[in-house]
């Protein structure tokens, strides 16, 4: 699968220049779109890896979603999780997405970072197996929300970058994680209601209390699934609407994007 995709931000690692136009044009909302673009670039079977120029440009979300789709196709329960990677930058948790799948033999969910090939593993100096990531290295958004609310961590050490970090990013990712658990695996720049704040002051005390409950549900989703489904479906501030705004990977903001059905 890694031979089909290429992360827009790691070109230097592979000595491959990624153009702004490719970053903008390759962004895909659905697996159907992703596969169509991959085949348009190279008509060989999807089982054959492509050279970098023929790979689809995306980000960690695309690796996570494509792996989840492949596993689901084979009857393996899988879901995309939004959280923060503690291994990529010193003393900073950068926004990230991984795939969580049910390992029937082990009797538990396992986390996989499908983006990590051998070169990536060496560059990131991984201290763990990327096919079974210890949760401490990839806490879900709900856990970081809870820790920040309890004053246990500095929320400004979690975000898109050190200049774009704080509770507002954590809140956005909590909204994205709840949506993904409901099989609405949105783009990382998608924005709506409580997943569209731009500062730590944009959320009311009542909304923060609601998000406290959401965080708890997402961290115990196998126990709380009926309630996690209900709170998403019944609360307009949490549910993905039919029209959203979105920041693209190319840093362009678009309004009035129609989204419908399962992403």
C-alpha positions, -999 to +999 in steps of 0.1 A: +000+000+000+028+024+008+039+021-029+007+039-039+009+070-017+034+096-008+032+121+021+034+157+008+056+168+037+084+142+035+098+148+001+133+157+014+136+124+032+132+106-002+150+132-024+118+138-042+103+173-048+065+175-044+049+204-063+023+227-048+000+218-077+002+181-069-005+187-032-036+208-041-049+185-069-043+151-054-062+157-022-090+131-021-120+129+001-130+093-005-112+060-011-130+058-044-114+091-054-080+080-042-080+048-062-093+065-093-064+090-091-038+063-084-050+043-115-050+075-136-014+081-127-004+044-134-028+018-148-009-012-134-026-034-108-028-018-073-006-046-060+024-031-079+043-003-062+048+030-081+078+052-084+074+085-065+061+106-094+033+081-100+021+079-064-009+098-051+001+128-029-016+128+005-009+128+042-012+104+072-050+105+070-048+089+035-026+061+046-048+054+076-080+055+056-068+034+028-055+007+052-088+008+071-107+003+038-085-026+028-089-043+062-127-038+062-129-052+027-113-084+041-137-085+070-113-072+096-128-045+119-108-013+114-112+024+122-092+056+117-082+074+149-072+111+152-047+119+179-012+132+184+022+115+177+047+119+206+076+104+187+080+127+157+092+159+175+110+164+208+086+175+236+058+181+211+028+160+201+020+166+164-014+160+149-015+125+133-038+098+122-033+060+125-054+029+118-068+008+147-078-028+138-090-058+157-065-086+159-086-116+166-056-138+175-044-113+201-080-105+212-074-067+212-072-036+191-038-027+176-026+006+162-008+008+129+011+037+113+009+026+076+031+055+066+062+040+082+085+023+057+121+013+066+135+047+057+108+065+076+114+043+107+151+051+106+145+088+102+119+089+130+141+067+152+111+047+162+113+030+196+084+007+189+068-015+163+047+006+139+024-023+134+016-024+171+021+011+184+020+014+222-008+038+231+016+061+250+032+071+217-001+079+200-027+091+225-061+097+210-075+133+209-099+125+238-071+115+261-052+147+254-084+167+259-089+151+293-053+156+304-053+193+293-086+200+310-072+184+342-040+206+340-018+175+336-002+186+304+004+219+286-020+220+256+003+242+237+026+212+233+000+196+211-011+208+177-003+212+140+030+229+148+046+248+177+030+280+163-004+265+158-012+245+190-035+245+220-069+235+231-085+246+199-065+221+179-071+194+204-108+202+203-108+201+165-092+166+165-117+154+192-145+163+168-127+146+139-121+115+160-158+112+170-168+116+133-143+089+122-156+065+148-190+070+131-173+062+097-171+098+086-133+100+081-129+136+072-099+155+058-076+170+084-086+205+074-124+200+075-143+224+098-178+225+112-194+237+144-173+225+174-147+212+150-140+246+136-127+268+164-096+289+158-087+299+193-089+287+229-116+313+237-141+302+211-156+274+232-182+281+259-182+264+293-213+244+283-196+232+251-165+223+270-186+201+293-202+184+263-167+177+249-156+163+282-184+137+278-174+131+241-138+125+251-149+099+276-171+082+250-143+081+224-118+065+248-143+038+259-160+034+225-164-004+227-183+000+259-201+032+250-208+027+213-246+031+214-242+064+232-212+075+211-234+069+180-264+087+195-245+118+207-230+122+172-263+116+153-284+138+176-262+168+182-258+193+154-227+207+168-209+174+166-225+158+135-209+165+101-233+187+082-240+185+045-219+216+038-186+224+055-155+245+051-120+231+047-083+240+047-066+220+020-031+205+024-020+234+002-032+259+029-061+271+008-095+276+025-126+266+007-162+273+017-195+256+008-181+221+003-209+196-001-202+163+017-226+135+018-227+098+026-198+079+042-164+093+036 
